[in-house]
């Protein structure tokens, strides 16, 4: 498994976790806290995959963040001012900047051949 596939899985896990959390918050806003009492009593076999997905998303986005900073600084062939701009975006906005860099620069670039 190459690092490119790992980054793809990490981004997908993180975005899925965010989507599930957003859907739960929208449902909570629509139904109210009394109508969502069932969410506190979910069985273990339902909570376990959601917890694993959340943990994978957290570990994945942190490794993706470091990987995109490394790619920006040492791998990409961007001009110096572009590298500084992308690096500032990655440092200041963390997860959002990581996803922006991943989809805007990293994923569009052809994989390096060994």
N, C-alpha and C positions, 0 to 999 in steps of 0.2 A: 504494500500500500504506500503510495507516494504521499508526500506532504501536501500536495495539491488536493488530493481526495480527503485528507484529514481536515483541511481548512474548509472544504465544501460541507462535510458532515458537521463540523463545529458551527458554521454559520446557520445551517438548517436546524440544528438542535436549539440554538439560541432563538432564532426567529419563531420556531414552533412554541417554545416556552413563553415567549412574549405574547404570541397570538392566543394561547390558552389563558394566560393571565388576563389579557384584555377582554376576552369573551366572558370570563367569570366576573370581572368588574362591571361589564355592561349588564349582565344578568342580575347582578346584585343591585345595580341602580334601578333596573326596571321592576324587579320583583320586590325588593326591599329585604332588609336583613331577616325578617321573620320568615319570608318565603324561601330563603336560602339556608335554613337551619339544617337541611339534609346534607349540605356540603361538609359540615363539621363531622358528620357520622358516616362518611364513606368507608366502605370496607378496606381492609389492608391491601387486598389484591388490586384494588383500583388506585389507592394512594401510592403504592410502590412504584409502578411505572412512571407516574407523574413526578415522583421524587427523583427517580433515576434520570429522567429527562431533564429536570431542573439542574441536577448536579452536573450532568454532561454538558448542558448549555453553559453553566458557569465556568467549568474548567475549559471548555472549548473556546469561549469568547476571550478568556484571559490569554490562552495560548495563541489564539488568532491575533490578538492585539500585539503581542510580542513579535509574532511572525510577520505581521504587516509592517511594524516598525523596522525590523531587520531587512525586509524586502525593500522598503523605501530607501533606507540608508545605503545598503550594500549591494543589492541585486539589480534594482531598476537603473535604467540608463537615462534618468531625468536630469535636466540641468540643476545646478546647485540651488537656485532660488525656488524651483518647483519642489525639490526635496525638502527644503526648509519649510515651505508652506504646508506640504502634506504632513511632515513630522509635527508641526504645530497643531494641525487639525487632529492628528492621532493622539497627541498628548493632552490637548484641552478637552476634547469631546469623548475620549475613551471609546465606549462601545459604539456609539453612533458614527464616529469618525472611522473606526475600524471597519464597519460594514460599508461605509461610503467608499473607502479606499479599496476594499476587497472587490466590490462590484464595479467600481469605476476604472480601476487601474489593473489590479492583480488578475482578475478573472478574464479580462479582455486580452491580456498579453499572451502570446504563444508560450507554451512551456519550453523551458530551456532543455536543449538536448545535450546529453552527456558525451 
